[in-house]
Amino acid sequence: MRRWLVMAGAALVAVLVAVACQPELEKQSQLLGRVRLLALRAEPPEADLQDGGLPPPIAFTPLGYPDAGLVFQLALCGPGNPFASDFDCPGSNGLDLPDLVLDASRPEVQAFLQGAFGSVGGLDGGINVGEPGVAQLAIGYQLERPDAGPDPSNRERGIYRLAVRFSGQPNHNPELLDVTLPDGGPLQGAVFPFDQEIRLYPHIPDGGPGGIETYVGLDGGTQHERFSYSWESTSGELVDFRSAEPIPEDPNATSDVRFRSHQAAGPVRFYVVLRDLRGGVSWKVFDATIGP
């Protein structure tokens, strides 16, 4: 199989147009008490087909809420509309990945791709808006409690967009190094007094594969990755749920957020997810305390 992935043009468009964005965090009132996929990380973050051979295996890691006791399913989806009522991925419209690894060297993966998409050529570069030489493939997921039953709050299904690269510089996952307080102290282990607003500051590498990378845009010019943060806490109140790193294309962006502690003493867990908006993901989970 000279190329890992082969698709007919019409089937490809049907998959790509309907594919959803990666899962994002919700407000705390919506998040708590229900199953939620906060992020899904692929390593490496894209399938690189520039050499015409097979890409390395891609391992997926989910960040789910609650933190334990959940069952996660992942599948490579076939053609069709992932949001249609009769589209079943994971299920009859996909190939299950029980070990959460997409390995193009496996015979069952190659057979599924050939059977689902035909053999008229590879994915066409430039389909992904924003970057030439990159297309996307739908990966379906389901996260649920083992005893989920009929209650929809006990499960979540959705679609992850996997980038497939034919040209250009390969993308890397970003790296969230830490989150600190205004005095420079770590968020991990922090003790917040009652009824105070505190700013939280994320930190990333200054350059390198884990920092803000550049790439060629559709207009041929140099673009900077847009690092976007999603924030959530299990207690208190995050005044801001989104933030972003400043870049030349958006110099007024602000990466820090405001957290307001309440009168309820006890532990608080923070989920901080960093996305480069090209498929790369990083996150950290921090435990702190609200007390007198």
C-alpha positions in Angstrom: 0.0 0.0 0.0 2.0 3.0 -1.3 0.0 5.5 0.7 -1.6 4.9 4.1 -4.9 6.6 3.4 -6.9 6.6 0.1 -10.2 8.3 -0.5 -12.7 9.1 -3.2 -13.2 12.8 -3.6 -17.0 12.8 -2.8 -16.6 10.6 0.2 -13.8 12.8 1.5 -15.8 16.0 1.3 -18.7 14.3 3.1 -16.4 13.4 6.0 -14.5 16.7 6.3 -17.4 19.1 6.0 -19.3 17.5 8.8 -16.4 16.9 11.2 -16.7 18.7 14.5 -14.0 20.6 16.4 -12.2 19.0 19.3 -14.1 18.9 22.6 -13.9 22.0 24.7 -14.5 22.7 28.4 -17.9 23.9 29.6 -19.0 26.1 32.4 -18.7 24.5 35.8 -22.4 24.3 36.3 -22.7 22.3 33.1 -19.6 20.2 33.7 -20.0 18.9 37.2 -22.2 15.9 37.6 -21.9 14.6 34.0 -19.4 12.7 31.9 -17.3 14.9 29.8 -14.3 14.5 27.5 -12.2 17.6 28.3 -9.5 16.9 25.7 -8.0 14.2 23.5 -4.3 14.2 22.7 -2.7 12.5 19.7 1.0 11.7 19.8 2.2 12.6 17.2 -0.6 15.1 16.6 -0.9 14.3 12.9 -0.3 11.5 10.3 2.7 12.6 8.2 2.5 11.1 4.7 5.2 13.3 3.1 7.5 10.4 2.4 4.8 8.4 0.6 5.1 5.6 3.1 3.3 4.7 6.4 3.2 7.2 9.2 4.3 6.1 12.7 1.6 4.8 15.0 -0.5 7.5 16.6 -1.4 7.0 20.3 -4.4 8.8 21.8 -4.8 9.9 25.4 -8.1 11.2 26.8 -8.7 13.6 29.6 -12.1 12.8 31.0 -14.3 14.0 33.8 -14.8 12.5 36.3 -11.1 11.5 36.7 -11.6 7.8 37.3 -14.0 4.9 36.5 -14.8 5.8 32.9 -14.7 3.6 29.8 -13.3 5.2 26.7 -13.8 3.9 23.1 -12.1 5.2 20.0 -12.7 4.4 16.3 -11.4 5.3 12.9 -14.5 6.5 11.1 -15.6 5.6 7.5 -17.1 8.1 5.1 -20.4 9.8 5.8 -21.8 12.5 8.0 -20.6 11.9 11.6 -23.6 14.0 12.9 -26.3 12.1 11.1 -28.7 10.2 13.3 -27.8 6.9 11.7 -24.0 7.4 11.7 -22.5 5.0 14.2 -18.8 5.7 15.1 -17.6 4.0 17.3 -19.8 1.3 15.9 -20.9 0.0 12.5 -19.4 3.1 10.7 -16.0 2.8 12.1 -13.1 0.5 13.0 -12.6 0.2 16.8 -9.2 1.0 18.2 -9.3 -0.9 21.4 -5.7 0.0 22.5 -6.3 3.7 21.5 -3.6 3.5 18.9 -4.0 4.1 15.1 -1.3 1.9 13.5 -1.4 2.1 9.7 0.8 -1.0 9.5 -1.9 -3.3 10.8 -3.7 -5.3 8.1 -7.2 -4.6 9.6 -6.5 -0.8 9.4 -5.4 -1.0 5.8 -8.3 -3.3 4.8 -10.8 -0.9 6.5 -9.4 2.2 4.7 -9.4 0.5 1.3 -12.8 -0.9 1.8 -14.3 2.3 3.1 -12.7 4.9 0.8 -11.6 3.1 -2.4 -8.3 3.5 -4.1 -8.5 6.4 -6.4 -5.8 8.5 -4.8 -4.6 10.0 -1.5 -6.1 12.8 0.5 -5.8 16.1 -1.3 -3.7 18.7 0.4 -5.2 22.1 1.1 -8.7 20.9 2.2 -8.0 22.1 5.7 -8.8 25.8 5.9 -5.8 27.7 7.1 -2.9 25.5 6.0 -2.1 24.0 2.6 -0.9 20.4 2.3 -3.1 19.2 5.2 -6.4 17.4 5.3 -8.4 15.8 8.2 -9.9 12.5 9.1 -12.7 11.8 11.5 -12.0 9.8 14.7 -15.1 8.9 16.7 -15.1 8.6 20.5 -17.4 7.5 23.3 -16.8 8.1 27.0 -19.2 6.6 29.6 -19.6 5.3 33.1 -19.5 1.5 33.3 -23.1 1.4 34.5 -24.2 4.3 32.2 -27.8 3.0 31.6 -30.1 5.3 29.5 -29.1 8.6 31.3 -27.4 10.7 28.6 -25.4 12.6 31.3 -23.5 9.3 31.9 -21.9 9.3 28.4 -20.6 11.5 25.7 -20.0 10.8 22.0 -18.2 13.0 19.6 -15.7 13.5 16.8 -12.0 14.4 16.8 -10.3 15.8 13.7 -7.0 14.1 13.0 -4.7 16.1 10.7 -3.1 14.2 7.7 -0.1 16.0 6.3 1.1 15.8 2.7 3.5 18.8 2.6 4.9 21.5 4.9 6.5 21.5 8.3 5.1 18.8 10.7 3.2 20.1 13.6 4.1 19.2 17.2 2.0 19.1 20.4 2.3 22.3 22.5 3.7 22.0 26.0 2.0 23.5 29.1 4.9 23.9 31.6 3.1 25.2 34.6 0.5 27.6 36.0 1.5 30.1 38.7 0.0 32.7 41.0 0.7 36.5 40.9 3.6 36.1 43.3 5.2 33.4 41.1 4.2 30.6 43.4 2.8 27.4 41.9 -0.9 26.7 41.5 -0.3 23.1 42.6 -0.8 23.0 46.4 -1.9 26.7 46.6 -4.2 27.7 49.5 -6.8 30.4 48.5 -8.4 32.7 51.2 -12.2 33.1 51.1 -13.8 35.6 48.7 -10.7 36.8 46.8 -10.0 37.1 43.1 -6.6 35.8 42.0 -5.0 35.8 38.6 -3.6 32.5 37.2 -0.7 32.6 34.7 0.1 29.8 32.3 3.7 29.2 31.1 4.9 27.7 27.8 8.4 27.2 26.3 10.0 30.1 24.6 10.3 28.5 21.2 11.1 25.0 20.3 8.6 22.2 19.4 6.5 22.8 22.5 6.3 26.6 21.9 4.4 28.6 19.4 5.4 27.4 15.9 5.1 29.0 12.6 3.7 27.6 9.4 2.8 28.6 5.8 -0.8 29.8 5.5 -3.0 29.5 2.5 -1.9 32.9 1.2 1.7 31.7 1.3 2.6 34.0 4.2 4.0 33.0 7.6 1.4 32.3 10.3 1.9 31.8 14.0 0.0 29.1 15.9 -2.9 30.4 18.0 -2.4 29.0 21.5 -5.8 28.8 23.2 -6.4 27.8 26.8 -9.6 26.3 28.3 -10.0 26.5 32.1 -12.2 24.7 34.5 -12.4 24.3 38.3 -14.4 22.0 40.6 -15.0 24.8 43.2 -14.9 28.6 43.3 -15.5 30.4 40.1 -13.3 31.0 37.0 -14.3 34.4 35.7 -12.7 33.6 32.4 -13.1 30.2 30.7 -10.9 31.0 27.7 -7.6 32.8 27.2 -5.0 32.9 24.5 -1.3 33.7 24.0 -0.5 37.0 22.2 1.0 36.6 18.7 1.7 39.1 15.9 -1.7 38.3 14.4 -3.4 39.0 17.7 -1.1 41.1 19.9 -3.8 42.0 22.4 -4.6 38.5 23.5 -4.2 37.7 27.2 -3.2 34.3 28.5 -4.0 34.7 32.2 -7.4 34.2 33.8 -9.2 35.3 37.0 -10.3 32.9 39.7 -12.6 33.9 42.5 -12.7 31.8 45.6 -16.0 31.4 47.5 -16.9 30.7 51.2 -17.0 27.0 50.7 -13.8 25.5 52.3 -12.3 22.4 50.8 -10.3 21.1 47.8 -10.4 22.6 44.3 -9.1 20.9 41.2 -8.2 22.9 38.1 -8.2 21.5 34.5 -6.1 23.6 32.1 -6.1 22.5 28.5 -3.8 24.1 25.9 -4.5 23.8 22.1 -2.5 25.1 19.2 -5.7 25.0 17.0 -3.9 22.9 14.4 -4.5 19.6 16.2 -1.9 19.8 19.0 -3.0 19.5 22.6 -1.5 19.7 26.1 -2.9 19.9 29.6 -2.2 19.8 33.3 -4.4 19.1 36.3 -3.7 21.1 39.5 -5.0 20.5 43.1 -5.3 23.4 45.5 -7.4 24.3 48.6 -9.9 27.0 49.5 -9.7 27.8 53.2 -9.5 30.5 55.8 
